[in-house]
Amino acid sequence: MTVYSAPIQDMRFVLDQVIGFDQEIATLPGYEESTPDLVDAVLEEAGKLAGEVLAPLNQVGDRQGSVLENGVVRTPDGFREAYQQFVEAGWNALPFDPDYGGQGLPYALSTAVTEMWNAANTSFALCPLLTQGAIEAVGSHGTQVLKDLYLGKLVSGEWTGTMNLTEPQAGSDVGALRTKAVKDGDHYKITGTKIFITWGEHDCAENIIHLVLARLPDAPPGTKGISLFLVPKVLVNPDGSLGPGNDVKCASLEHKLGIHASPTCVMSFGDDGGAIGYLIGEENNGMACMFTMMNSARINVGLMGLSTAERAWQQALDYAKQRVQSADIAGGREPVTIIQHPDVRRMLMTMKSQTEAMRALLYYIGGAMDTSRRHPDAEVRERAQGVVDLLTPVVKAWCTDTGCEITSIGIQVHGGMGFVEETGAAQHFRDARIHPIYEGTNGIQANDLLGRKLLRDGGANAKAFIAGMRELDNVLASANGQHLPVIRTTLIQAIGELDAATDWLLETGPKDIHLAASGAAHYLNLFGTVTAGWLMAKAALAADAGSREGNGDARFYEAKVTTARFFADQFLTRAAALRRIVTDGGETVMAMTEDQF
Amino acid sequence: MTVYSAPIQDMRFVLDQVIGFDQEIATLPGYEESTPDLVDAVLEEAGKLAGEVLAPLNQVGDRQGSVLENGVVRTPDGFREAYQQFVEAGWNALPFDPDYGGQGLPYALSTAVTEMWNAANTSFALCPLLTQGAIEAVGSHGTQVLKDLYLGKLVSGEWTGTMNLTEPQAGSDVGALRTKAVKDGDHYKITGTKIFITWGEHDCAENIIHLVLARLPDAPPGTKGISLFLVPKVLVNPDGSLGPGNDVKCASLEHKLGIHASPTCVMSFGDDGGAIGYLIGEENNGMACMFTMMNSARINVGLMGLSTAERAWQQALDYAKQRVQSADIAGGREPVTIIQHPDVRRMLMTMKSQTEAMRALLYYIGGAMDTSRRHPDAEVRERAQGVVDLLTPVVKAWCTDTGCEITSIGIQVHGGMGFVEETGAAQHFRDARIHPIYEGTNGIQANDLLGRKLLRDGGANAKAFIAGMRELDNVLASANGQHLPVIRTTLIQAIGELDAATDWLLETGPKDIHLAASGAAHYLNLFGTVTAGWLMAKAALAADAGSREGNGDARFYEAKVTTARFFADQFLTRAAALRRIVTDGGETVMAMTEDQF
């Protein structure tokens, strides 16, 4: 069995010294209770539940999977109990509105805690992730009646939520969906089939609140004719008690490459005349409501990339410290632990540096979300929202691609044992592979970055963000700790490449969108690499300062600076090549005719 | 069910126009029968068996897997019959010595045919791959008695072979093995346990010839004290008939991430007093004999990287041409096939160009093997052997890493369907993941390239090879077809980066082997990328010429040039970054102490 121990020291470091949690987040109105002591207590308690309860169920969940029997989905042994424990301890409520029973803690802190759930057991963690999306959609767009009836139970986690978008002919193209909604008094009757519904049916909660996209009879075609409905599995009486079952059922489960414990359902609505649903938001405005869920879900999927990478990293490191094989390459008779071998060390440093870079990126966007919601100054809120919007596709795609890479390296560190399922390294590799796909494939993210986030405002937001990163150069210029000058040179070069690629896309996009889009994925990769490298440079500066001031763990600080330098040396240096591929590499992407393939 | 259709047009193109099969290989002594007509017939017939018999068993094999019941390994439905068909048609004998029933055809041609078996059914193809290794070891180092008794049945494929190296404490470090051999008259008694033995036990052949590394009682420690033994599953009487069973059994099978149909066995030798084995080569000289098998096996594993990529590519292309989703990014109301979307096209071009680049590389090394064995001029033979030695680790590691990347892209092209096992894309991804591990991990290959292939001869061989690649510049200089000037500029830059990295390693290796080895994997990646890019440039030149001369399929030629340009634009351009990581990126790889992790 593989173990997981929450990396609280690094989490704390990123929160405190990279994103300025105490100074900038905990001081926001409504977050006053997030004192350092509370943060410590939250991280420690969450770490216990993750390490002691959820992590041991990860491999069991993979082996047993969730199974559908006579219309009922049975989750693997231990999942029901673990979910009860999770709910009873109040973890589901962490970031939500205290008016509905939430704890109102910052998203930045919630991000760290959610990282733990995902790392411990990514299949399990998907359930509250979907609930969170439902809470946000109902909270932002639902009527007061819906809020009063559903939010409390969703915030507590007693009921769980789902997102029902996909149909066989409507995947990335949500607008192609055909599920029907017909008005029937104060509610609607929903009929249709949805696929790929995560935790669409299960035995961990007494009710499941499906958020379903459907089309009214007279709706315009495409995404402009889509409405969002709340469709409970079990109908809810006005007094909040459970009524009869709704016309909703799980028709089948997918047999998947990974996340076996997470039931991926084909959901059938309205087989017996129509499932009862309640409109959320306006008719035909469902896409806007859905984006509320989708954007936070996208960031959360990026967080899964980090989390699975962290789990794979812990396991690989543990193996590399224990496995004795071959003498040192410089000579010697006795075999050594494989962590001593340069190529194994290179793999470990890659895992470590990329994982820490992802963490910095995700907590940073978590902090920006808090600022965008709570800061008293509207201009600051808007700027923070701009950062969230810009980085959402970057975080989703870059962290999930990187997560896949890291889990693959995790297998490689184990050698032959990595390919044997018993070891557990392979599960992370399989589980992680869904992340670049769901919540909008990474190709969709790249198009989103290019189209909605870059071209739509003529690059104003992106250019401002890049200029902001460039300001770190002054700080780095006055720092002279070990590795910092090299980090500075590498970072400033890389920012220059990102800037050049941005300018080229701004110029090319309006003239030739196919050519621009041919480089969109590389551009996103460049954007993620540079932003992560910028945050690693900030981390190095903070660690260097902490080390000089003698406040904290000197060995940890030293490792942090070394890791940031490694990231600069081995990843930021790729910026020039990525820029070149974006600006000069697209000519042949669309050149061949279909019959030439 | 996914289909496979052998890419005979591209195979033929690479053989004829990139590696000069007709002029340079088929003219070698002993290969005179390899006329164009024969080559066509071989490729066509092999393509039929691969596409019609082996490919349909691929998914069945994955689902059922091989199972161990009462000491007997049962292969999945259809495997026995397919193997009989394979043997009866004489496919196993293709490249081997006619004195023992082989067909004596060139390795370059055998490489193309083996690509088909691997692409159609990689689990199946592992069985003859291991047999081939056994044939080479017995053929090169066995006594005449052993050759007469075993080679005929191994060449025909009636008996299969295995390689027994690994033990729990002896993986990459073969020298740490403990299996014992004690002389007992004209044979030896073998006792010990071997793990990860591919096709170690199965029901497809009446005998299995295990090649086993073991240690004599008075042997020196490490690899200098290892001897190689032939240990048949069933003892063979002097007249060639089968005698009693040997003291060998399969103790268990591994439950693996992929290649489920290929039984990966724990083999137990000598539980009842000692398995009878026969010495191959000299006592304590087993490693040299084993390298005979291992080098060809390493190239064959590289070939698996290509093959699985080809299979994944065919499937992704087929899906991309059929799946209709979303309107064109430039506008329009109607949804289009996803091959029209720039980011999907980028993925497809990546798959296509990398797969074709791997094919060129593998057939090129196949041709070099033929030249090294058959050319009348000793100097030419030696030079060709130098190419084979140098490129063996490159082909093994670069093609398997690339193969994993391609199978992952294959999933991505399918979107959500790629994560569902039924689709079949996920199987390629799982199957391919073993390739960077077995036959020496890719880290071992990187060390081999650096230590044995580069530093040992002071770079003479590598520098000569690089100089040879550089000669293409003159040819490209006089070519002015579309894309060729850009390919030329990019290639010559990339060769320069490879040369610079080589010089740096030659200088640094003797002074600081840890620092040099820290960049070995990146150097290997650089070496593979540049060599593949050089061969793609050769392909572009040939296609450009063929197109001008009007001999052949003009659309195919045009696509070939476009694909080579794409490879230059998107992969050769990474050479500068890789060089920089090798020469400037290693400082922090070994910098942290173990307790800082």
Interface residues (C-beta under 8 A of the other chain):
Chain A: T166 Q169 G171 S172 D173 A176 I195 F196 E254 H255 K256 L257 G258 L317 K321 V324 Q325 S326 A327 I329 A330 R333 P335 T337 I339 Q340 H341 P342 D343 V344 R345 R346 M347 L348 M349 K352 C404 S408 I411 Q412 G415 G416 G418 F419 V420 E421 E422 A426 F429 R430 R433 I434 P436 I437 Y438 T441 N442 G443 A446 N447 G451 H483 I513 H514 L515 A517 S518 A520 A521 R555 F556 E558 A559 T562 T563 R565 F566 D569 Q570 T573 R574 A576 A577 R580 I581 D584 G585 G586 E587 T588 V589 M590 A591 M592 T593 E594 D595 Q596 F597
Chain B: T166 Q169 G171 S172 D173 A176 I195 F196 P221 E254 H255 K256 L257 G258 L317 K321 V324 Q325 S326 A327 I329 A330 P335 T337 I339 Q340 H341 P342 D343 V344 R345 R346 M347 L348 M349 K352 C404 S408 I411 Q412 G415 G416 G418 F419 V420 E421 E422 A426 F429 R430 R433 I434 P436 I437 Y438 T441 N442 G443 A446 N447 G451 H483 I513 H514 L515 A517 S518 A520 A521 R555 F556 E558 A559 T562 T563 R565 F566 D569 Q570 T573 R574 A576 A577 R580 I581 D584 G585 G586 E587 T588 V589 M590 A591 M592 T593 E594 D595 Q596 F597
